[in-house]
């Protein structure tokens, strides 16, 4: 508006003013003032709006710049992360490729080495094949020459020569077989020996017998030699009546202060001994009194036998035995084997068998029963023909004993084949009880004969120079000629000696065969 007013000429304004009336002039002035004021206000508002628009535009520009900068930073960070991930993947791929390259290089090198070794082996095989071919030709020539020479020297036919060669081959095979058998036996016994020793030692340690050896001598002491005459009686009627009633022989000799009661039945011998002692104490010695005391003593002994059998059954915890079986078990108390009380031996075998059976996971009660009854045949072997294992098994069969018990009783000395694991256990326990130190004794004559028999068996083999029985016959030491017996044959000779000893001799426990082969080289420096 100001610009418009300024463009109007001043003369025109003055003329306008002069031509207007005073009121109009006033109105015009007022309007002009109002217009100017309004123009000024409008201009100020416009300026304010322009300034606000500028500020708003600046703010929008700044906000857009900030947002653009933030988006730029965000995109830059995202790009950086993606770039790092790509770089990591590239590095990992590069490492894998590098490892694969190294592995391939190693495999290539290994293949080269194998090819080289294979070439060398191929060359070696070719060389050996060539040598074998040459040796085969040489061997064929030598065999032909040997054959011709053998035929010329011995004038043998082809069949005779074949027989000789086969014999040589058989000898060589026997030696190789002996070595093979020995190796297999050692391998088989290596694991079994340790376990068996452990079981046997455990059984021996867990059961300790109260006594080792018992001597039973059927002798009766008499107060004076006059008593001998009274025992004999007029014309020997008292001694005949006594022998008839007891079934034993009474030996009255010049030995002062005693008489001897002899008989095969140990129970009868014990009855006779007790009856004789009672007759001597009573002093009334005549046939009727003898018969009365003998009958009374038999009754007491039978009761004692039954009680001994019951005590043994209670001690070993064996149940269900009849009185007849218990009586025979008690009768073993008066039976000795090489000085060892058979009843105590049977009880010992029962406990040893049970311990070994428990170690092997078997039924201990069955093992105890078999061990207690294994020697029951010795109670009646003087009445029934046959060996005591067979007698005992046949006797127990009548009392409905199980087949396991019968086989153990009949086979504890190897008379029959064992069909259950309890039979070898009873045999082992029987050998342990009999062979432990002090358990048994034997006469000097029997002892010397056993030693001589051992030495004779060893000396009967070819190549044996000397044989000595040592350790009370528990070991036979054999010395062979080193020129006639080599190392492999020595093992076979030792085994054959042991086998022959088992077949031809009867002995408690075991006998060790030790074979010595020594090479001595002697030279003299002069």
C-alpha positions as CSV (number, residue, x, y, z in Angstrom):
1,X,0.0,0.0,0.0
2,X,2.8,2.4,0.8
3,X,4.3,1.7,-2.5
4,X,1.0,2.6,-4.3
5,X,0.7,5.9,-2.4
6,X,4.2,6.8,-3.1
7,X,3.6,6.5,-6.8
8,X,0.8,9.2,-6.7
9,X,2.2,12.7,-7.6
10,X,2.2,15.2,-4.8
11,X,0.4,17.8,-6.9
12,X,-2.4,15.4,-7.5
13,X,-2.7,14.7,-3.9
14,X,-2.8,18.4,-3.0
15,X,-5.3,19.1,-5.7
16,X,-7.4,16.3,-4.4
17,X,-7.2,17.6,-0.9
18,X,-8.0,21.1,-2.0
19,X,-11.0,20.0,-3.9
20,X,-12.5,17.9,-1.2
21,X,-14.5,19.3,1.4
22,X,-13.3,19.6,4.9
23,X,-15.3,16.6,6.0
24,X,-14.2,14.5,3.3
25,X,-10.7,15.6,4.0
26,X,-11.0,14.5,7.5
27,X,-12.5,11.3,6.5
28,X,-9.8,10.8,3.9
29,X,-7.2,11.5,6.5
30,X,-8.7,9.1,8.9
31,X,-9.0,6.5,6.2
32,X,-5.4,7.1,5.2
33,X,-4.2,6.7,8.7
34,X,-6.3,3.6,9.2
35,X,-5.1,2.3,5.9
36,X,-1.5,2.9,6.8
37,X,-2.0,1.3,10.2
38,X,-3.7,-1.7,8.8
39,X,-1.1,-1.9,6.1
40,X,1.6,-1.8,8.7
41,X,-0.2,-4.5,10.8
42,X,-0.7,-6.7,7.7
43,X,2.9,-6.2,6.8
44,X,4.0,-7.2,10.3
45,X,1.8,-10.2,10.2
46,X,3.1,-11.1,6.8
47,X,6.6,-10.7,8.0
48,X,5.9,-12.8,11.1
49,X,4.3,-15.5,8.9
50,X,7.3,-15.4,6.6
51,X,9.7,-15.6,9.5
52,X,7.7,-18.5,11.0
53,X,7.6,-20.3,7.6
54,X,11.4,-19.8,7.4
55,X,11.9,-21.2,10.9
56,X,9.6,-24.1,10.2
57,X,11.3,-24.8,6.9
58,X,14.7,-24.6,8.7
59,X,13.4,-27.1,11.4
60,X,12.0,-29.4,8.7
61,X,15.3,-29.2,6.9
62,X,17.2,-29.9,10.1
63,X,14.9,-32.8,11.0
64,X,15.3,-34.2,7.5
65,X,19.0,-33.9,7.8
66,X,19.1,-35.6,11.2
67,X,16.8,-38.4,10.0
68,X,18.9,-38.8,6.8
69,X,22.1,-38.9,8.9
70,X,20.6,-41.5,11.3
71,X,19.5,-43.6,8.4
72,X,22.9,-43.2,6.8
73,X,24.6,-44.4,10.1
74,X,22.2,-47.3,10.4
75,X,22.7,-48.3,6.8
76,X,26.4,-47.9,7.3
77,X,26.4,-50.1,10.4
78,X,24.3,-52.7,8.7
79,X,26.6,-52.8,5.7
80,X,29.6,-53.0,8.0
81,X,28.1,-56.0,9.9
82,X,27.2,-57.7,6.6
83,X,30.6,-57.0,5.3
84,X,32.2,-58.5,8.5
85,X,30.0,-61.6,8.3
86,X,31.0,-62.1,4.6
87,X,34.6,-61.6,5.5
88,X,34.3,-64.2,8.4
89,X,32.7,-66.7,6.1
90,X,35.3,-66.0,3.5
91,X,38.1,-66.6,6.1
92,X,36.4,-69.8,7.3
93,X,36.0,-71.0,3.8
94,X,39.6,-70.1,3.1
95,X,40.8,-72.1,6.2
96,X,38.8,-75.1,5.2
97,X,40.2,-75.0,1.7
98,X,43.6,-74.6,3.2
99,X,43.1,-77.6,5.5
100,X,41.7,-79.6,2.6
101,X,44.7,-78.6,0.6
102,X,47.0,-79.7,3.3
103,X,45.1,-83.0,3.7
104,X,45.2,-83.6,0.0
105,X,48.9,-82.9,0.0
106,X,49.5,-85.4,2.8
107,X,47.3,-88.0,1.1
108,X,49.2,-87.4,-2.1
109,X,52.5,-87.9,-0.2
110,X,51.2,-91.0,1.5
111,X,50.0,-92.4,-1.7
112,X,53.4,-91.8,-3.2
113,X,55.1,-93.5,-0.2
114,X,52.7,-96.4,-0.5
115,X,53.3,-96.7,-4.2
116,X,57.0,-96.6,-3.5
117,X,56.6,-99.3,-0.8
118,X,54.4,-101.3,-3.1
119,X,56.9,-101.1,-5.9
120,X,59.6,-102.2,-3.4
121,X,57.5,-105.1,-2.2
122,X,56.7,-106.1,-5.7
123,X,60.3,-106.2,-6.5
124,X,61.0,-108.2,-3.4
125,X,58.3,-110.6,-4.2
126,X,59.6,-111.0,-7.7
127,X,63.1,-111.6,-6.3
128,X,61.8,-114.1,-3.8
129,X,59.7,-115.8,-6.4
130,X,62.8,-116.1,-8.5
131,X,64.8,-117.4,-5.6
132,X,62.1,-119.9,-4.7
133,X,62.0,-121.1,-8.2
134,X,65.7,-121.5,-8.2
135,X,65.6,-123.3,-4.8
136,X,62.8,-125.5,-6.0
137,X,64.9,-126.6,-8.9
138,X,67.8,-127.1,-6.7
139,X,65.7,-129.0,-4.2
140,X,64.3,-131.2,-6.9
141,X,67.8,-132.0,-8.1
142,X,69.0,-132.7,-4.5
143,X,65.9,-134.9,-3.8
144,X,66.5,-136.8,-7.0
145,X,70.2,-137.2,-6.2
146,X,69.4,-138.3,-2.6
147,X,66.8,-140.7,-3.9
148,X,69.1,-142.3,-6.4
149,X,71.9,-142.4,-3.8
150,X,69.6,-143.9,-1.2
151,X,68.5,-146.5,-3.7
152,X,72.1,-147.3,-4.7
153,X,73.4,-147.5,-1.1
154,X,70.6,-149.4,0.6
155,X,69.4,-151.2,-2.4
156,X,65.8,-150.3,-1.3
157,X,62.8,-150.4,-3.5
158,X,60.7,-147.3,-4.0
159,X,58.1,-148.5,-1.5
160,X,60.7,-149.2,1.1
161,X,62.2,-145.7,0.6
162,X,58.8,-144.2,0.9
163,X,58.2,-146.0,4.1
164,X,61.5,-144.8,5.5
165,X,60.8,-141.2,4.6
166,X,57.3,-141.4,6.0
167,X,58.7,-142.7,9.3
168,X,61.1,-139.8,9.4
169,X,58.2,-137.4,8.7
170,X,56.1,-139.1,11.4
171,X,58.9,-138.6,13.9
172,X,59.2,-134.9,13.0
173,X,55.5,-134.5,13.2
174,X,55.3,-136.1,16.6
175,X,57.9,-133.7,17.9
176,X,56.0,-130.7,16.5
177,X,52.7,-132.2,17.8
178,X,54.3,-132.5,21.2
179,X,55.4,-128.9,21.2
180,X,51.9,-127.8,20.0
181,X,50.2,-129.9,22.7
182,X,52.5,-128.4,25.3
183,X,51.7,-124.9,24.2
184,X,48.0,-125.5,24.1
185,X,48.1,-127.1,27.5
186,X,50.0,-124.2,29.0
187,X,47.6,-121.7,27.5
188,X,44.6,-123.7,28.8
189,X,46.1,-124.2,32.3
190,X,47.4,-120.7,32.6
191,X,44.0,-119.2,33.5
192,X,42.6,-122.3,35.2
193,X,45.7,-122.8,37.5
194,X,45.3,-119.4,39.2
195,X,41.5,-119.9,39.8
196,X,41.9,-123.5,41.0
197,X,44.7,-122.5,43.4
198,X,42.6,-119.7,44.7
199,X,39.6,-122.0,45.3
200,X,41.7,-124.8,46.9
201,X,43.7,-122.4,49.1
202,X,40.5,-120.7,50.2
203,X,39.0,-124.1,51.1
204,X,42.1,-125.2,53.1
205,X,42.3,-121.9,55.0
206,X,38.6,-121.9,55.8
207,X,38.7,-125.4,57.2
208,X,41.3,-126.5,59.7
209,X,41.2,-130.0,61.1
210,X,41.5,-130.5,64.8
211,X,43.8,-133.5,64.3
212,X,46.1,-134.8,61.7
213,X,46.9,-138.4,62.3
214,X,45.4,-141.0,64.6
215,X,47.0,-144.4,65.5
216,X,44.7,-147.2,66.4
217,X,46.3,-150.2,68.1
218,X,44.0,-153.0,69.3
219,X,45.9,-154.0,72.4
220,X,44.6,-154.8,75.9
221,X,46.7,-154.2,79.0
222,X,46.6,-156.9,81.6
223,X,47.6,-156.5,85.3
224,X,49.8,-159.7,85.5
225,X,50.9,-162.7,83.5
226,X,48.6,-164.9,85.6
227,X,45.6,-163.2,83.9
228,X,46.8,-164.6,80.6
229,X,46.2,-168.1,81.8
230,X,42.7,-167.2,83.0
231,X,42.0,-165.6,79.6
232,X,43.1,-168.8,77.8
233,X,41.1,-171.0,80.2
234,X,41.3,-174.7,80.7
235,X,42.3,-176.3,77.4
236,X,41.7,-172.9,75.8
237,X,38.0,-172.9,76.2
238,X,37.8,-169.3,77.3
239,X,39.8,-167.9,74.4
240,X,37.9,-170.0,71.9
241,X,34.5,-168.8,73.4
242,X,35.8,-165.2,73.2
243,X,37.0,-165.6,69.6
244,X,33.7,-167.2,68.6
245,X,31.6,-164.6,70.2
246,X,33.5,-161.6,68.8
247,X,34.8,-163.0,65.5
248,X,38.4,-161.8,66.1
249,X,41.7,-163.5,66.9
250,X,43.2,-163.1,70.3
251,X,47.0,-163.3,70.3
252,X,48.6,-164.2,73.7
253,X,52.4,-164.2,73.3
254,X,55.4,-163.6,75.5
255,X,54.9,-159.8,75.4
256,X,54.6,-158.8,79.0
257,X,51.6,-156.9,80.2
258,X,49.5,-157.0,77.1
259,X,47.5,-159.2,74.7
260,X,46.7,-158.3,71.0
261,X,43.2,-158.4,69.4
262,X,43.4,-158.9,65.6
263,X,40.6,-158.8,63.1
264,X,39.7,-157.3,59.7
265,X,36.5,-155.7,61.0
266,X,37.5,-152.6,63.1
267,X,34.1,-152.5,64.8
268,X,34.4,-156.2,65.9
269,X,38.0,-155.5,67.0
270,X,36.7,-152.6,69.1
271,X,33.9,-154.7,70.6
272,X,36.5,-157.4,71.4
273,X,38.9,-154.9,73.0
274,X,36.2,-153.3,75.3
275,X,34.8,-156.8,76.2
276,X,38.3,-158.0,77.1
277,X,38.9,-155.0,79.3
278,X,35.6,-155.5,81.1
279,X,36.4,-159.2,81.6
280,X,39.7,-158.4,83.1
281,X,38.1,-155.8,85.4
282,X,35.3,-158.2,86.4
283,X,37.6,-161.2,87.0
284,X,34.9,-163.7,86.2
285,X,36.1,-165.2,83.0
286,X,34.1,-168.2,81.7
287,X,32.2,-168.9,78.5
288,X,28.8,-167.8,79.7
289,X,30.1,-164.6,81.2
290,X,32.1,-163.9,78.0
291,X,28.9,-164.3,75.8
292,X,27.0,-162.0,78.2
293,X,29.6,-159.2,78.2
294,X,30.2,-159.5,74.4
295,X,26.5,-159.1,73.7
296,X,26.2,-156.2,76.1
297,X,29.3,-154.5,74.5
298,X,27.9,-155.0,71.0
299,X,24.7,-153.3,72.0
300,X,26.6,-150.4,73.5
301,X,28.9,-150.1,70.5
302,X,26.0,-150.1,68.0
303,X,24.4,-147.3,70.0
304,X,27.7,-145.5,70.0
305,X,28.1,-145.9,66.3
306,X,24.6,-144.5,65.7
307,X,25.4,-141.6,68.0
308,X,28.7,-140.9,66.2
309,X,26.9,-140.9,62.9
310,X,24.3,-138.5,64.2
311,X,27.0,-136.2,65.6
312,X,28.8,-136.2,62.3
313,X,25.6,-135.4,60.4
314,X,24.8,-132.6,62.8
315,X,28.4,-131.2,62.5
316,X,28.2,-131.2,58.7
317,X,24.5,-130.2,58.7
318,X,23.5,-133.2,56.5
319,X,19.8,-134.2,57.0
320,X,17.5,-137.0,56.0
321,X,19.9,-140.0,56.6
322,X,18.5,-143.3,57.9
323,X,19.8,-144.9,61.1
324,X,21.5,-147.6,59.1
325,X,23.5,-145.0,57.1
326,X,24.3,-143.1,60.2
327,X,25.5,-146.3,61.9
328,X,27.9,-147.0,59.0
329,X,29.1,-143.4,59.2
330,X,29.8,-143.8,62.9
331,X,31.7,-147.1,62.1
332,X,34.2,-145.1,60.1
333,X,35.4,-143.8,63.4
334,X,37.1,-147.2,64.0
335,X,38.5,-147.3,60.4
336,X,41.9,-145.8,59.5
337,X,43.6,-145.2,56.2
338,X,47.3,-144.8,56.5
339,X,46.7,-143.8,60.1
340,X,44.1,-141.2,59.3
341,X,40.7,-141.6,61.0
342,X,38.2,-142.1,58.2
343,X,35.3,-140.5,60.0
344,X,37.3,-137.3,60.6
345,X,38.6,-137.5,57.1
346,X,35.0,-137.8,55.7
347,X,33.9,-134.7,57.8
348,X,36.9,-132.8,56.5
349,X,36.1,-133.7,52.9
350,X,32.5,-132.6,53.4
351,X,33.6,-129.1,54.5
352,X,36.3,-128.8,51.9
353,X,33.8,-129.8,49.1
354,X,31.3,-127.3,50.4
355,X,33.8,-124.5,50.4
356,X,34.9,-125.2,46.9
357,X,31.3,-125.6,45.7
358,X,30.4,-122.3,47.2
359,X,33.3,-120.6,45.4
360,X,32.1,-122.0,42.1
361,X,28.5,-121.1,42.7
362,X,27.2,-124.6,43.2
363,X,24.9,-126.1,46.0
364,X,26.9,-126.3,49.2
365,X,24.5,-128.7,50.9
366,X,24.7,-131.2,48.1
367,X,28.5,-130.9,48.1
368,X,28.6,-131.5,51.9
369,X,26.4,-134.6,51.6
370,X,28.5,-136.1,48.9
371,X,31.7,-135.4,50.9
372,X,30.4,-137.0,54.1
373,X,29.2,-140.1,52.3
374,X,32.0,-140.6,49.8
375,X,33.9,-143.2,52.0
376,X,30.9,-145.0,53.5
377,X,31.8,-148.2,51.6
378,X,34.9,-148.6,53.8
379,X,32.6,-149.6,56.7
380,X,31.5,-152.7,54.9
381,X,34.3,-153.4,52.3
382,X,35.5,-156.3,54.5
383,X,32.0,-157.9,54.1
384,X,31.3,-157.2,50.4
385,X,33.5,-157.8,47.5
386,X,34.6,-154.8,45.3
387,X,36.2,-151.4,45.7
388,X,34.8,-149.2,48.5
389,X,33.5,-146.5,46.0
390,X,31.3,-149.1,44.2
391,X,30.3,-150.7,47.5
392,X,29.3,-147.3,49.0
393,X,27.3,-146.3,45.9
394,X,25.4,-149.6,45.7
395,X,24.6,-149.4,49.4
396,X,23.3,-145.8,49.2
397,X,21.3,-146.7,46.2
398,X,19.0,-148.7,48.4
399,X,18.3,-145.6,50.4
400,X,17.1,-143.5,47.4
401,X,20.1,-141.2,47.3
402,X,20.2,-138.9,44.3
403,X,22.1,-139.7,41.1
404,X,24.5,-136.8,41.9
405,X,25.5,-138.3,45.3
406,X,25.8,-141.8,43.9
407,X,28.1,-140.6,41.0
408,X,30.2,-138.7,43.4
409,X,30.6,-141.6,45.8
410,X,31.3,-144.1,43.0
411,X,33.6,-141.8,41.0
412,X,35.7,-140.0,43.6
413,X,38.7,-142.3,42.7
414,X,38.0,-142.1,38.9
415,X,36.5,-145.5,38.7
416,X,33.6,-144.2,36.6
417,X,33.1,-141.1,34.4
418,X,31.9,-138.0,36.3
419,X,28.5,-136.8,35.1
420,X,28.2,-133.7,37.4
421,X,30.6,-131.1,38.9
422,X,30.3,-132.4,42.4
423,X,32.2,-135.7,41.6
424,X,35.6,-133.9,40.8
425,X,35.1,-131.6,43.7
426,X,34.8,-134.6,46.1
427,X,37.8,-136.2,44.5
428,X,39.8,-133.0,44.9
429,X,38.7,-132.6,48.5
430,X,39.6,-136.2,49.2
431,X,43.1,-135.7,47.8
432,X,43.6,-132.5,49.7
433,X,42.6,-134.1,53.0
434,X,44.8,-137.1,52.4
435,X,47.8,-135.3,51.1
436,X,48.2,-132.5,53.6
437,X,51.2,-132.8,55.9
438,X,50.7,-135.2,58.8
439,X,47.4,-136.5,57.7
440,X,48.5,-140.0,56.8
441,X,51.4,-142.3,57.5
442,X,52.6,-145.5,55.9
443,X,54.9,-148.3,56.7
444,X,58.6,-148.2,55.9
445,X,58.3,-151.2,53.6
446,X,55.4,-149.7,51.7
447,X,57.2,-146.3,51.5
448,X,60.3,-147.9,50.1
449,X,58.4,-149.9,47.5
450,X,56.6,-146.8,46.3
451,X,59.9,-145.0,45.9
452,X,61.4,-147.9,44.0
453,X,58.3,-148.2,41.8
454,X,58.6,-144.5,40.9
455,X,62.2,-144.7,40.0
456,X,61.6,-147.9,37.9
457,X,58.9,-146.2,35.9
458,X,61.1,-143.2,35.1
459,X,64.1,-145.4,34.2
460,X,61.9,-147.4,31.8
461,X,61.8,-144.6,29.3
462,X,64.4,-144.2,26.5
463,X,67.0,-141.5,27.0
464,X,66.6,-141.4,30.9
465,X,70.0,-141.7,32.6
466,X,69.0,-141.3,36.2
467,X,65.8,-141.0,38.3
468,X,65.5,-140.0,41.9
469,X,62.4,-140.0,44.1
470,X,62.6,-137.1,46.5
471,X,60.4,-135.3,49.0
472,X,59.0,-138.5,50.5
473,X,57.9,-139.7,47.1
474,X,56.0,-136.5,46.3
475,X,58.4,-135.7,43.4
476,X,60.4,-137.8,40.9
477,X,63.4,-136.0,39.4
478,X,64.5,-137.4,36.1
479,X,67.8,-136.7,34.3
480,X,67.9,-137.4,30.5
481,X,70.7,-137.5,28.0
482,X,70.8,-134.2,26.2
483,X,72.1,-135.9,23.0
484,X,69.2,-138.3,22.7
485,X,66.4,-136.1,24.0
486,X,65.9,-132.5,22.8
487,X,63.8,-129.8,24.4
488,X,60.5,-130.7,22.7
489,X,60.9,-134.4,23.3
490,X,61.7,-133.7,26.9
491,X,58.2,-132.3,27.5
492,X,56.7,-135.4,25.9
493,X,58.8,-137.7,28.1
494,X,57.8,-135.9,31.3
495,X,54.1,-136.1,30.3
496,X,54.4,-139.8,29.5
497,X,56.1,-140.6,32.8
498,X,53.3,-138.8,34.7
499,X,50.7,-140.7,32.7
500,X,52.4,-144.0,33.4
501,X,52.6,-143.2,37.1
502,X,48.9,-142.4,37.2
503,X,48.1,-145.7,35.5
504,X,50.3,-148.0,37.5
505,X,50.5,-146.6,41.0
506,X,48.1,-145.8,43.8
507,X,49.0,-142.9,46.0
508,X,47.4,-140.0,47.9
509,X,47.6,-136.5,46.5
510,X,49.9,-135.9,43.5
511,X,53.4,-136.6,42.4
512,X,55.5,-134.0,40.6
513,X,57.6,-135.1,37.6
514,X,60.6,-132.8,37.1
515,X,62.7,-133.6,34.0
516,X,66.2,-132.1,33.7
517,X,68.1,-131.8,30.4
518,X,71.6,-130.5,30.8
519,X,74.2,-129.9,28.1
520,X,77.8,-129.8,29.4
521,X,80.7,-128.7,27.3
522,X,84.2,-129.5,28.7
523,X,87.5,-128.4,27.2
524,X,91.0,-128.4,28.6
525,X,93.5,-125.6,28.2
526,X,97.1,-126.9,28.2
